[in-house]
Amino acid sequence: MTMGIRSLGRSIKEGFKGVFRNRLMSIASVCSVTSVLIILGIIMIVILNINNCTLTVKDSFDEMQVYIKNDVIGEPLKNMKSQIEAIKGVKKVEFLSKEKAFELEKERYGDDAFLLEGFKDENPLPNKYIIYLIDISYADSVVKELKKLEGTDIVKYYKDIIDKMLYISKMVRMGGLVIIGILMAISIFIITNTIRITVAARKREINIMKYVGATNGFIRGPFVMEGIILGLIASGISILIVNFTYNYVFKIANEKLYIFMTMYIIPPFKIFNDIVILFTAIGVGIGILGSIISLRKFLKV
């Protein structure tokens, strides 16, 4: 136990020395990993907000309207509700009469409702059923069944909008992963070379330690710790930058997005913990991986 704590303390101390000893390369490593994490943060926030918008729109558009022909009245019109409810994927059905629809239109026009007075005696609006779906994925099959019903006229739904938003979300996610992969590879390369310089400078010392029986873990410890320190510094800087920037953008854009899109972007506090965990894990992971790669050749004695 005491030996383990002492070894850890030595690794931390030597790790900080290595970072300070190769200041320029350390700065390059930190900048590289920080860049990766900032871009990752931007892509992650964009994807989360696109998904949030998609879900919001999906909740609004998980419904369709079926217009009924004017000659369908009385019992056939009432029976149609039970026929629609029997279709797989339908959650709820509501009837909206042409008279009620006309009143709603007048309310929507507000002060300009007088423009509709000419249609009072001859209401052009059809009776319709508003159909709420269990999920938008049922839309195509429900539409097919609705068109089979006698008396249906037009079916109106929004699946195309949802499909386009899901496609955009998928493309952004895939493009983001490619960019992140490339940048992470560059970061690992830079950290590997940073630590390799330290290892090369201590090559004689490492060889002596190997010959006197030092384990690979004992030798590797300070260099791995150096990678962890570089990763932690980079993740800390990137967390501060991304959080500050997103808070700033959120305050400016949120009100405008609500006005023009009737939806809010995700508040920063809802994703801050995820960003901290993700950035720390990736930063430390890149540091450790770079350290291990740089030491492989030198530990083979």
CORDA-V157737 format. One record per residue. N is the residue number from 0. RES is the residue in one letter. NEAR is the number of other C-alpha atoms within 8 Angstrom. Layout:
N	RES	NEAR
N	RES	NEAR
//
This chain:
0	M	4
1	T	5
2	M	6
3	G	7
4	I	8
5	R	8
6	S	9
7	L	9
8	G	8
9	R	9
10	S	12
11	I	11
12	K	9
13	E	11
14	G	15
15	F	10
16	K	8
17	G	12
18	V	12
19	F	8
20	R	6
21	N	11
22	R	8
23	L	6
24	M	9
25	S	13
26	I	8
27	A	9
28	S	13
29	V	12
30	C	9
31	S	12
32	V	15
33	T	12
34	S	9
35	V	12
36	L	12
37	I	12
38	I	9
39	L	10
40	G	10
41	I	9
42	I	11
43	M	8
44	I	8
45	V	8
46	I	11
47	L	9
48	N	10
49	I	10
50	N	10
51	N	10
52	C	10
53	T	11
54	L	8
55	T	9
56	V	9
57	K	10
58	D	7
59	S	7
60	F	11
61	D	12
62	E	12
63	M	13
64	Q	11
65	V	14
66	Y	12
67	I	13
68	K	10
69	N	7
70	D	5
71	V	9
72	I	8
73	G	6
74	E	6
75	P	8
76	L	9
77	K	9
78	N	8
79	M	8
80	K	11
81	S	8
82	Q	8
83	I	10
84	E	10
85	A	7
86	I	9
87	K	6
88	G	10
89	V	14
90	K	9
91	K	8
92	V	12
93	E	7
94	F	9
95	L	10
96	S	9
97	K	11
98	E	7
99	K	8
100	A	10
101	F	10
102	E	8
103	L	8
104	E	8
105	K	10
106	E	8
107	R	7
108	Y	8
109	G	7
110	D	5
111	D	6
112	A	11
113	F	6
114	L	6
115	L	8
116	E	7
117	G	6
118	F	8
119	K	7
120	D	5
121	E	5
122	N	9
123	P	5
124	L	7
125	P	10
126	N	12
127	K	12
128	Y	13
129	I	12
130	I	13
131	Y	11
132	L	14
133	I	9
134	D	8
135	I	11
136	S	5
137	Y	11
138	A	12
139	D	7
140	S	7
141	V	12
142	V	9
143	K	8
144	E	9
145	L	11
146	K	10
147	K	6
148	L	7
149	E	5
150	G	8
151	T	12
152	D	9
153	I	7
154	V	12
155	K	7
156	Y	9
157	Y	10
158	K	9
159	D	6
160	I	7
161	I	11
162	D	8
163	K	8
164	M	10
165	L	10
166	Y	8
167	I	8
168	S	11
169	K	8
170	M	8
171	V	10
172	R	10
173	M	8
174	G	8
175	G	10
176	L	8
177	V	8
178	I	8
179	I	11
180	G	8
181	I	8
182	L	10
183	M	11
184	A	8
185	I	9
186	S	13
187	I	12
188	F	9
189	I	12
190	I	14
191	T	12
192	N	9
193	T	12
194	I	15
195	R	10
196	I	9
197	T	10
198	V	12
199	A	7
200	A	7
201	R	8
202	K	9
203	R	7
204	E	7
205	I	11
206	N	9
207	I	8
208	M	10
209	K	12
210	Y	7
211	V	6
212	G	6
213	A	9
214	T	7
215	N	8
216	G	6
217	F	8
218	I	11
219	R	10
220	G	10
221	P	13
222	F	15
223	V	13
224	M	12
225	E	17
226	G	17
227	I	13
228	I	13
229	L	15
230	G	17
231	L	11
232	I	9
233	A	13
234	S	15
235	G	9
236	I	9
237	S	13
238	I	12
239	L	8
240	I	9
241	V	11
242	N	10
243	F	8
244	T	8
245	Y	9
246	N	9
247	Y	8
248	V	9
249	F	11
250	K	8
251	I	8
252	A	8
253	N	11
254	E	9
255	K	8
256	L	12
257	Y	10
258	I	8
259	F	6
260	M	6
261	T	7
262	M	9
263	Y	8
264	I	10
265	I	9
266	P	7
267	P	10
268	F	6
269	K	7
270	I	9
271	F	9
272	N	8
273	D	7
274	I	10
275	V	9
276	I	8
277	L	8
278	F	12
279	T	12
280	A	8
281	I	10
282	G	16
283	V	14
284	G	10
285	I	14
286	G	17
287	I	12
288	L	9
289	G	14
290	S	15
291	I	10
292	I	8
293	S	12
294	L	11
295	R	8
296	K	6
297	F	9
298	L	9
299	K	5
300	V	5
//
